[in-house]
C-alpha cells in the first residue's frame, strides 16, 4: 500500500489531483498536514466514522467514488445518548437514519456507546464511568472499566464551551474513548491494515484548520504483538462546503433533516455550542428538550454558557429559525426515519436552509 500526498491548491474536489509528489511511507513518518489523495487499495478495512451529517456522508460517497470495495467498508456511529433510553442530547431519528444509509449502500453498520450516554456520564457522582458497549460482527461487546486505572469521580455539570477535552468532556467520553476501545478490543483487526476515516474540514474552525490530514492513529500497534496497523485520514479536510453539497447533489442524496430545519451542522441537537438562534429554535419547536436542559443547569448551579444564562434565557434573547419544511420538522420528532434518502428520478435536488449558515451548532 502506498499512500501519497499532493499540494491541493483549491478547485474541484472531483478533478484529478494536481502533480503528484513522491509516495509517502507511513512507516517512517507519522503526520502529514496535506494528504488529499491516498491509495486505499491496500487496507483490509476502511472504517467511516459517521455522524449522519453532510461531511461524514460525503466521506463515504467519496470513498465509493475512489473505488473502495464493499468488503472493505464499514460504518461506525457512537450513540451520544447511549442505548438505554435517554433522549437528552441527540436527534431522535439518527440511529434509524444511519441504518437506512447503510442499507442503501449495502454496507454493515456498527453502533457503540458509553452505557447511559451523555446523561449518565453527566450525572456521575463519586463513581466510575460506566462500561462501553461495542457492536461487532460477532455480537455485542461489553467492556467494563479497569478499576486499577480508573478512579471514582463526580461531574454534575454539562461539558464546558472550550476546545480542551478536559472540560469539553462529551467528545472524549462519548466518541474518542468509545472508538479507541472498539479498535483495541476486536481480534478481527489483529494483523490487519485499518484506515479510520472522519469528516472534519479546515473551513469549520480555526482549531480544525490545524489538523493533519493523514497520520498514524493512536490505536496503531503495527510494531506490537497485535501487529495492528491503523492510519487515520480526513479525506475532505481541505474541501469547501460548496464542494460537499455538490457531491451530495451528484449522488442525489437529500440533505439530512437538521440542515432542512436550518441547523448548519449535524451535531447533537442540543450541542453545547449552539448559538442563541439555535437554542431559540429548539425552545420553539422542541420545548421539552430546552426545558430539560435548563432544569439540569439550574439543578447544578452551573450553566453551559459562560455568561451564566441558562438555555431558556439564551433562547429568549434571539429569534428562532422560521421552519417551513414541515415534513422535516415532523421527522425530527420521531425515532423512526420515514423520509426518502435519495431523490426519485425526475425530482430536483434542493440545497437546504442550513447550508452556508454561520449559526453555530456543533463542536469546534
KABELBEL-V209938 format. One line per field, one symbol per residue. phi: phi as a letter, one per 30 degrees, with the letter a starting at -180 (. if undefined). burial: I if it has 16 or more other ideal C-beta (glycine too) atoms within 10 Angstrom, else O. A space follows every 50 residues. Layout:
phi=???
burial=???
This chain:
phi=.bdbbbcdcjiddcddddedddddcddcbbbbdbadbbdcddddbcccdb djdeddddedddddddjedddddbccbcddcibcjdbdccddceddeded dddechbdbbcbadeiieddddddbhbddddccbdbeckccccdddddcc bebbchadecdaddddcddddddcbdddddddddbbddceiccccccbcd bdddaddddcdddbadddddbdccddhdcbccbcdcecdddddddddddd diddeeeedddkddbcceecedceddddddddddcbddddddddddeddd ibdddddicdddddddcbcdddccddddddddcbdcdbcdccddejdcdb ddeddidcddaadd
burial=OOIIIOOIOOOOIOOOOOOOOOOIOIOOOOOIOOIIIIOIOOIOIIIIII IIIIIIIIIIIIIOOOOIOOOIIIIIIIIIIIIOOIIIIIIIIIIOIIOI IIOOOOIOIIIIIIIIIIIIIIIIOOOOIIIIIIIOOOOOIOIOOOOOOO OOOOIOIIIIIOOOOOOIIIIIIIIOIIIOIIIIOIOOIOOOIIIIIIII IIIIIOOOOOIOIIIIIOIIIOOOOIOIIIIIIIIIIIIIIOIIIIIIIO IOIIIIIIIIIIIIIIIIIIIIIIIIIIIIIIIOIIOOIIOIIIOIIOOO OOIIIOOOIIIIIIIOOIOIIOIOIOOIOOIIOOOOIOIOIOOOOOOOOO OIIIIOIOIIIIIO
